[in-house]
Structure formats: C-alpha cells, structure tokens
Amino acid sequence: MSTSFLAHGPRVAIRRICDQDYEEITALTRASAKLHHPWVPSRAGTRAEFESYLARFEQPTHDGFVVCLRQTGEIVGGVNINNIVRGSLQSGALGYVAYASTTGRGYMAEGPDLVIRFAFADLGLHRLEANIQPANKPSVKLVERLGFRREGYSPAFQLADGFWQDHERWAITSDMVPPDSTSSR
Ligand SMILES: CC(C)(COP(=O)(O)OP(=O)(O)OC[C@H]1O[C@@H](n2cnc3c(N)ncnc32)[C@H](O)[C@@H]1OP(=O)(O)O)[C@@H](O)C(=O)NCCC(=O)NCCS
C-alpha cells in the first residue's frame, strides 16, 4: 500500500485530495454529470477552479479526501468534511460523491466509513452530519448503511439547483461506530 494512504479497507483506501488529482477528478466529474445533478453543485472544471476548491482544505474548517482502489490507486469517490466546528461541538458536515464508472459497487460504503473512523480517531471529531434532500434515495441508503441516524427535517435548508431545498438531517456520533477489524492504518 502507498504510504500516502491514511487508512484502507478490503477494497479501497483513503488519502487527502491534492493538486495532482486535477486531471483525473475533472474527467471523472465530467463523466458523472448525470449522477451528480441535481444533488451536488456542478463545476466548470478549470484548473483555477480546482485550485480554489483545494484552497478550502487549507482552512481548519474543511478537510478533503479521495477514495481510491487499493490495488491501482484509481479514484472512485470523494469525501469532504465541511463546516468543522471545534470547542464543545467537535462536529463536521460530510459531503460525498461516487463517480459514474464505479458507482453501485459498495465502494462508497467502504470509503466514507474509513473517513468517519479517521475523523473520530485522528481528527478528534465527535459528530458528523449529512444533510440530504429526501428524494436523493441513493444518498439516504448510503448513510443508513454507514450507521447514521435520522435526527430531523430542515425545511429550506440549502440552496441547490437554484432553490432552497428541504433536507433530512442525518448524523453519527463517535459512540455509534463499532470497532472494525477490516480496516487498518
Ligand atoms: C450517494 C452516492 C455517493 C452513493 O454511491 P453508490 O455508488 O450508490 O454507493 P455504494 O458504492 O455504496 O454502492 C451501493 C450499491 O452497491 C451495491 N453493492 C454491490 N457490491 C457491493 C459490496 N461489495 N458491498 C456493498 N454494496 C455493494 C449495493 O447493494 C448498493 O446497491 P443498491 O443501491 O441497489 O442497494 C452516489 O449515488 C452519488 O454520488 N450521488 C450523487 C452525489 C450525491 O448525491 N452526494 C450526496 C449529497 S447529500
């Protein structure tokens, strides 16, 4: 396993997103436009835009990861921890995407689980939330599989596709994560 991986499971590994990922992620994002719309904002795909996206992760409030196949290093997903609040909250908001060529294979059950464990064990976070539009069934299924609980419903929560969309609020706290013998660091 490459030393740049932070953790791995049976099939995928996670590492931080970096400048060298520009071409691969841009091509994957372009090919995934139908999968991502209208759930995540579309991006123009320029290098300048990618650099400003990466600059976000230099702030202590954001962290960005890619999910890679363990064997080849090919990127199969992305997971961000946004809006990190320290102090007495120790919380963050999880964002994630799969890519069209590798969706529906369970990689996103494995990759985000590694990020969640890393966030609790290494970043010292206590709670991660995921805010999901009710119609986004694959995303709801994913957080259910990851062990999140549904905490509530937030009307007009976030601007998406030009409208203030209602979202379901799902969250997981560190005490809800069972020990996992399949991942290692
Ligand atoms: C939400 C999203 C990340 C889920 O990705 P995904 O590829 O469906 O997730 P997984 O990799 O876990 O694949 C799950 C499917 O693989 C199947 N699968 C196949 N092999 C599997 C394996 N070995 N292990 C687990 N699941 C497996 C599962 O049964 C499941 O199928 P189902 O949905 O028919 O039940 C993806 O739909 C996406 O990128 N959506 C657009 C962006 C988005 O909505 N982001 C979140 C905003 S809140």
The ligand as a Gaussian input file, in Angstrom:
#p B3LYP/6-31G(d) Opt

LIG

0 1
 C      -24.846000       8.917000      -2.969000
 C      -23.766000       8.171000      -3.742000
 C      -22.391000       8.647000      -3.290000
 C      -23.916000       6.672000      -3.436000
 O      -22.946000       5.993000      -4.193000
 P      -23.122000       4.449000      -4.543000
 O      -22.154000       4.140000      -5.611000
 O      -24.569000       4.143000      -4.757000
 O      -22.707000       3.779000      -3.178000
 P      -22.019000       2.378000      -2.977000
 O      -20.665000       2.399000      -3.595000
 O      -22.097000       2.098000      -1.523000
 O      -22.927000       1.366000      -3.793000
 C      -24.135000       0.939000      -3.241000
 C      -24.743000      -0.142000      -4.112000
 O      -23.753000      -1.098000      -4.446000
 C      -24.253000      -2.399000      -4.169000
 N      -23.083000      -3.261000      -3.912000
 C      -22.531000      -4.017000      -4.858000
 N      -21.480000      -4.663000      -4.330000
 C      -21.382000      -4.299000      -3.046000
 C      -20.482000      -4.618000      -1.999000
 N      -19.480000      -5.481000      -2.175000
 N      -20.638000      -4.041000      -0.793000
 C      -21.667000      -3.183000      -0.571000
 N      -22.549000      -2.832000      -1.550000
 C      -22.412000      -3.386000      -2.776000
 C      -25.192000      -2.176000      -3.010000
 O      -26.117000      -3.236000      -2.883000
 C      -25.849000      -0.901000      -3.402000
 O      -26.840000      -1.121000      -4.370000
 P      -28.327000      -0.566000      -4.140000
 O      -28.206000       0.943000      -4.137000
 O      -29.083000      -1.078000      -5.303000
 O      -28.770000      -1.071000      -2.819000
 C      -23.918000       8.361000      -5.301000
 O      -25.218000       7.985000      -5.679000
 C      -23.651000       9.792000      -5.753000
 O      -22.511000      10.179000      -5.997000
 N      -24.715000      10.583000      -5.878000
 C      -24.577000      11.968000      -6.354000
 C      -23.888000      12.865000      -5.341000
 C      -24.661000      12.916000      -4.050000
 O      -25.878000      12.766000      -4.013000
 N      -23.940000      13.170000      -2.951000
 C      -24.542000      13.252000      -1.626000
 C      -25.267000      14.552000      -1.432000
 S      -26.144000      14.512000       0.117000

